[in-house]
Amino acid sequence: MPAQTGDGMSAGRSVFLSLRAMLVPIRPEGFPFVAAVLFAALFLGWFWQPVLWIGLILAGWCTYFFRDPKRYTPIDKDLVVSPADGRVAKVSLSVAPKELGLGEQTRRRVSIFMNVFDCHVNRTPVSGRIARIVYTPGKFFNAELDKASEANERNGFIIDTERGPIGMVQIAGLIARRIVTFRKEGEELLAGDRVGLIRFGSRVDLYLPVSATILVAEGQRAVAGETAVAHFEDKGVGGERRVRVS
């Protein structure tokens, strides 16, 4: 009989661990939104039941929106990984916004658009030191528009690397109204580390040296901290790599 009890406890623990592994943690910044929607749903649902179900669906979506899954980042100093989940909206040559202080030289720009169903936790594309963080107030045009790079509210990072400075800009979108930064100037980061998030639907631009080889195409889906978007060497990206989990 004790053996059966032990087997039952072991099976129960196994099920619990399996369920926990399936659940993705959410950012603390999402808790107030989930709690507010649940409270409104329960309160208003007392008077009209359909509101309760609508509220529960919205609360589930808020939980999903603020998810923060683990990512497996390739360890390669010559590799640039995606800073955001989403669709590669544009690959072009462009001059970085003036507030970044990167000069007037043309750079390779990779723009990644996040819709409201993408994970909005942004990650650093390379290892290096955050030299500057520059917040710029602005408008809230559709983040897919090219003018959003210079017209919209945004938050820029200058990351000093062995290859020179890399620019990364979080851009608020049509319904995004808040850019949250997790980091401070002077911090040393590894590629794939979390740097911030944007609520709710937005874009991230990368500004890379023209010597970088772009590895993605417009329309392609990217995963923050995992998808290789560029490489600094002509030797390609073959060979075995290690990864780090964050």
Protein Blocks (a to p, Z undefined) as FASTA:
>chain_A
ZZmmmmmmmmmmmmmmmmmmmpccddfklmmmmmmmmmmmmmmmmmomklmmmmmmmmmm
mmmmmgccdddddddfkbccdfbecddfbdcdddddfklonojadcddddddddfkbcfb
dcdfbgcddfbdcddddddddfkbmklmmmmgcdddddddfkopadddddddfklcbdcd
fbdehiacdehiafbdcdehiaddddddfkbccfbdehiacdehkaccbdfbfnbjedjd
ddddZZ
